[in-house]
């Protein structure tokens, strides 16, 4: 049950209405996460601005979804697991890669490195070990990749925690359950 209600789109302020209309134009609808974040325009703008910035980085859409799935699994965010499973399909990830990303072991070596490092960043609250860094570098991740992973993790933690606090109603097809990490 929602503890913070999503904004009624018809009640959006002049500050938020055009932002939500842009989301609707891009996605075809306004998902509950955006309507929930819209209760605090600064939070909505922060999320959208950070998402746009990291979307222009080196990591492509598939790689960013691998990270989002890994983070959502570690944080146990059912909303983000559902949303990023759907988005993962849209950007080209197959069902096996989606499940493997959640568990941290995609078959693609670069995706596996991104998932493993993302999970380490979340589990260790950013204080990753020298072994985590070494494994990521040995898998081919350089400093730019590592920092983009941290940025993606941060944006995904924002949505995971928002959904936990707000009790955001899942409005994507539910993701298959895995045992929680």
C-alpha positions as CSV (number, residue, x, y, z in Angstrom):
1,X,0.0,0.0,0.0
2,X,1.3,3.4,-0.9
3,X,2.5,5.5,2.0
4,X,3.2,8.4,-0.3
5,X,0.4,8.7,-2.8
6,X,1.4,9.3,-6.5
7,X,0.4,12.7,-7.7
8,X,-2.9,12.9,-9.6
9,X,-1.7,14.0,-13.1
10,X,-4.7,16.4,-13.3
11,X,-3.5,18.1,-10.2
12,X,0.1,18.7,-11.4
13,X,1.4,22.2,-10.7
14,X,2.5,24.4,-13.6
15,X,6.1,23.5,-12.5
16,X,5.6,19.7,-12.8
17,X,2.9,19.4,-15.5
18,X,5.2,19.9,-18.5
19,X,7.8,17.5,-17.0
20,X,5.2,14.8,-16.6
21,X,3.8,15.5,-20.1
22,X,7.3,15.0,-21.5
23,X,7.6,11.7,-19.7
24,X,4.2,10.7,-21.1
25,X,5.3,11.7,-24.6
26,X,8.5,9.6,-24.3
27,X,7.1,6.5,-22.6
28,X,3.4,6.6,-23.7
29,X,2.3,6.9,-20.0
30,X,3.5,8.3,-16.7
31,X,4.6,5.4,-14.5
32,X,3.8,5.6,-10.8
33,X,7.4,6.2,-9.8
34,X,7.4,9.5,-11.7
35,X,4.1,10.5,-10.2
36,X,5.4,9.7,-6.8
37,X,8.6,11.7,-7.3
38,X,6.4,14.5,-8.6
39,X,5.2,15.1,-5.0
40,X,8.6,16.7,-4.6
41,X,9.5,18.6,-7.8
42,X,13.2,18.8,-6.8
43,X,13.3,15.0,-6.4
44,X,11.7,14.5,-9.8
45,X,14.1,17.0,-11.4
46,X,17.1,15.4,-9.7
47,X,16.2,12.0,-10.9
48,X,15.5,13.1,-14.5
49,X,18.6,15.2,-14.7
50,X,20.9,12.5,-13.3
51,X,19.3,9.9,-15.6
52,X,19.8,12.1,-18.7
53,X,23.4,12.8,-17.7
54,X,24.3,9.2,-17.2
55,X,22.4,8.2,-20.4
56,X,25.0,10.3,-22.3
57,X,27.9,8.4,-20.8
58,X,29.9,5.5,-22.2
59,X,27.7,2.7,-20.8
60,X,25.0,1.8,-23.3
61,X,21.3,1.2,-22.5
62,X,21.8,-2.6,-22.1
63,X,24.7,-2.1,-19.7
64,X,22.7,0.5,-17.7
65,X,19.8,-2.0,-17.4
66,X,22.2,-4.7,-16.2
67,X,23.3,-2.3,-13.4
68,X,19.7,-1.3,-12.6
69,X,18.7,-4.9,-12.3
70,X,21.6,-5.9,-10.1
71,X,21.0,-2.9,-7.8
72,X,17.2,-3.6,-7.6
73,X,17.9,-7.2,-6.7
74,X,20.3,-6.4,-3.9
75,X,18.0,-3.7,-2.5
76,X,14.9,-5.9,-2.9
77,X,12.9,-3.3,-4.9
78,X,10.0,-5.1,-6.5
79,X,9.0,-1.9,-8.4
80,X,12.4,-1.5,-10.0
81,X,12.8,-5.2,-10.7
82,X,9.5,-5.1,-12.7
83,X,10.3,-1.8,-14.4
84,X,13.9,-2.7,-15.4
85,X,12.9,-6.2,-16.5
86,X,10.4,-4.6,-18.9
87,X,12.9,-1.9,-20.0
88,X,15.6,-4.5,-20.3
89,X,13.5,-6.3,-22.8
90,X,12.8,-3.1,-24.7
91,X,16.6,-2.3,-25.0
92,X,17.4,-5.8,-26.2
93,X,18.2,-8.0,-23.1
94,X,16.8,-11.5,-23.3
95,X,15.0,-13.1,-20.4
96,X,18.1,-15.1,-19.4
97,X,20.3,-12.0,-19.3
98,X,17.7,-10.2,-17.2
99,X,17.7,-13.0,-14.6
100,X,21.5,-13.4,-14.7
101,X,21.9,-9.6,-14.2
102,X,19.8,-9.8,-11.1
103,X,21.9,-12.6,-9.7
104,X,25.2,-10.9,-10.8
105,X,26.4,-13.5,-13.3
106,X,25.4,-12.6,-16.9
107,X,27.1,-14.7,-19.6
108,X,28.5,-11.6,-21.3
109,X,31.9,-10.9,-19.5
110,X,31.5,-7.1,-19.6
111,X,27.9,-7.3,-18.3
112,X,29.0,-9.7,-15.6
113,X,31.7,-7.3,-14.5
114,X,29.2,-4.4,-14.4
115,X,26.7,-6.5,-12.4
116,X,29.3,-7.8,-10.0
117,X,30.8,-4.4,-9.3
118,X,27.4,-2.8,-9.0
119,X,26.4,-5.4,-6.4
120,X,29.6,-4.8,-4.5
121,X,29.1,-1.0,-4.5
122,X,25.6,-1.5,-3.0
123,X,26.5,-4.2,-0.5
124,X,29.6,-2.3,0.7
125,X,27.9,1.1,0.6
126,X,30.6,2.3,-1.8
127,X,33.5,1.0,0.3
128,X,34.5,-1.7,-2.1
129,X,37.5,-3.9,-1.4
130,X,40.7,-3.9,-3.3
131,X,39.7,-7.3,-4.6
132,X,36.4,-5.9,-6.0
133,X,38.4,-3.2,-7.8
134,X,41.0,-5.7,-9.1
135,X,38.3,-8.1,-10.4
136,X,36.5,-5.2,-12.1
137,X,39.7,-4.0,-13.7
138,X,40.8,-7.5,-14.7
139,X,37.4,-7.8,-16.4
140,X,38.2,-4.7,-18.5
141,X,36.5,-1.9,-16.6
142,X,38.6,1.3,-16.5
143,X,38.2,4.3,-14.2
144,X,35.5,5.9,-16.4
145,X,33.5,2.7,-16.3
146,X,33.9,2.4,-12.6
147,X,32.7,5.9,-12.0
148,X,29.8,5.5,-14.4
149,X,28.8,2.4,-12.5
150,X,28.8,4.4,-9.2
151,X,26.6,7.1,-10.9
152,X,24.2,4.5,-12.2
153,X,24.1,2.8,-8.8
154,X,23.3,6.2,-7.1
155,X,20.4,6.9,-9.4
156,X,19.0,3.5,-8.9
157,X,19.3,3.7,-5.2
158,X,17.3,6.9,-5.4
159,X,14.5,5.1,-7.1
160,X,14.8,1.9,-5.0
161,X,14.6,3.9,-1.7
162,X,11.8,6.1,-3.0
163,X,9.8,3.0,-3.8
164,X,10.5,1.5,-0.4
165,X,9.5,4.6,1.5
166,X,6.5,5.4,-0.7
167,X,5.2,1.9,-1.2
168,X,4.9,2.7,-4.9
169,X,2.3,0.5,-6.6
170,X,4.0,-1.6,-9.3
171,X,2.5,-0.7,-12.7
172,X,4.7,-2.9,-14.8
173,X,4.4,-6.7,-15.2
174,X,5.8,-8.3,-12.1
175,X,9.3,-9.7,-12.2
176,X,9.9,-13.3,-11.3
177,X,11.0,-13.8,-7.7
178,X,14.6,-14.8,-6.9
179,X,15.8,-15.5,-3.5
180,X,16.8,-12.2,-1.9
181,X,20.5,-11.5,-1.5
